[in-house]
Each structure stands twice: as C-alpha cells, then as structure tokens.
Amino acid sequence: MRYITVKDLSFYYDKEPVLEHINYFLDSGEFVTLTGENGAAKTTLIKASLGILQPRHGEVAISKTNAAGKKLRIAYLPQQIASFNAGFPSTVHEFVKSGRYPRKGWFRRLTAHDEEHIRVSLDAVGMWEHRDKRIGALSGGQKQRAVIARMFASDPDIFVLDEPTTGMDASSKDEFYNLMHHSAHQHGKAVLMITHDPEEVKKYADRNIHLVRNQDSPWRCFNVHENDGEGSHA
C-alpha cells in the first residue's frame, strides 16, 4: 500500500533553493534508505515530507489509513535525540512505557498486552536487562537504543529514522538493520532511514534513494535517484 507520495517537491531557505523537483514514494512492507553527500539536505527532505517544514512547491500525499484500514501512525526519530543528562529521572522501562500511552490515551490503564509489547520492544534492541536503570546513567549507544525501543512500543506504521545507529557498535547496527528489515517484511511496516553507511545496510534494504548535487547550477539543488537495480531517475 502506498503510504507516502512526494511529487515535484522544492524547498527554499529564504530565496536559496535547497531541494528542487523531488519525487519519491514509500510503501508498506519495504525498507528504504536515503543517502547523499554531506549537505545534501536529507534531513530537510524528511522534514518537508512530514510537514515539519513547508515546501515552496510540490505535493506531499500521506495516506490517512494503514493497510488494515486503521488510522496511520508515523514515528519520526530525529538526529541525536539521546542527549539525556545524568539527572533525567525516568528508568528505561518507564520511558519506553510512555510510548504506549498515545495509543491508549494518557488516562487509560495499560493492559497485559501493552506490557508484553513494551518487553518485546526492549528485548528487540537489547535493553531488557537494563530496564531498571536511569536513562541518564546509560551510555550514548544505550540511550539511543532506549529511544528506539520507545518508538517500537508506540507501534507505528511508518518509521522515519535520521541516522538512528549513531553511537552503536558494528554488531548493534547489524542487529538493528535486521530488525527494521523484519519489521517491514514480516509486519508490513514502512521504513525510511537516512544513513551515511549505505554499504552496511545494503543487504537489508529494499531500495535506496540518493540525493545528488546538480552540478550545472550555482545553487544547492538536489535531485533524487532511486537505485532499484536499474539506476533510474525520479
């Protein structure tokens, strides 16, 4: 099912074009990476696609429902969100548990099913054994995994991830990529992930969207290439 469609999107900072004539799509059941050189406006494209930034031109269509006909849920993980200080009061379990409340309403009691979902989310990122630790006492990589677990606990239909493996070691990265592939292929989720390491994730991803500089222009304009085996241009 088509979840996101972006047509002819252009974005400007003041009068300077940053993205021009961008076209791409995201379907349920696929793991898609977004790559490009430094300064290629990858984060800007994500934010413009989600409505966080307002495009100058173009159209962004986001499905209102998921493949099961229920309200579509999107989880956005921005860069470097795991910056809790040492005094942050929540435990890992309490923090991840809070991800379930938007689904239930803040004043509804969580069920045994919710608690199991929290456990599975923590276990999936290797944080179950750290569930009683304070967030602020964790290492950078552990904090990142706790934030990812909270995102999983919210059970979104679309995962939009901006450099989610920052601070993770090679083994943790590999496990995370496998987890996202499993989420897409076995649970019908849609995953769009910005990465600087396309070779690391290549064997798990279904497609790659690559932003490149338009060399014949003095402006910072970028176009999208979708690498689907034929190197086609969008």
Secondary structure by P-SEA (a helix, b strand, c coil): cccbbbcbbbbbcccccccccccccccccbbbbbbbccccaaaaaaaaaaccccccbbbbbbbccccccccbbbbbbccccccccccccccaaaaaaacccccccccccccaaaaaaaaaaaaaaccccccccccccccaaaaaaaaaaaaaaacccbbbbccccccccaaaaaaaaaaaaaaaaacbbbbbbbbcccccccccccbbbbbbcccccccbbbbbbbcccccccc
